[in-house]
């Protein structure tokens, strides 16, 4: 559990993962936004919001979520990989390539 995350927040994280697994990114995004309201500095919540946005086909809106996740936890390669994919989807190829080389 993240130091600032409550048990309720952990349940929301599980709901987010479940919603993504079940192909319901809108529900995942709504849950992520609720959790982020309570715990705005949780990198996993920003990452999951970004994943949901990508699945809704809004990669441009996902990039700032991935940016925030990376700012909060720069050592997680999954965050940077997801950001690179979102950048590629928005035709920001040079930035996407830079992420893959980081």
C-alpha positions, 0 to 999 in steps of 0.5 A: 500500500502506498504510504498515503493510500487508505484501504478504501483507495486500495479497493478503488485501485483493485476496481480500476484494474478489474474494470480495465481487465473487463474492458470498461475503461470509462468505469476505470477512469471514473474510479481513478479520478475518485481515488486521485481526489483523495490521493493526488500524489499516487503514481499508480493512480495516475498511471491507471488513469492514463491507461484508461484514457488510452483505452478510450482512445484519448492518448493525448489526454493520457500523456499528462497522467503518465508524466505525473506518474513518472514525476512521482516514480521515475524508476518505474519502466512501465510508466515510461513505456506507457507514455511512449506508446501514448506519445507514438499514438499522438504522432509525437515520434521523437519524444516517444523514441526518447522514452524508449531510449531512457 
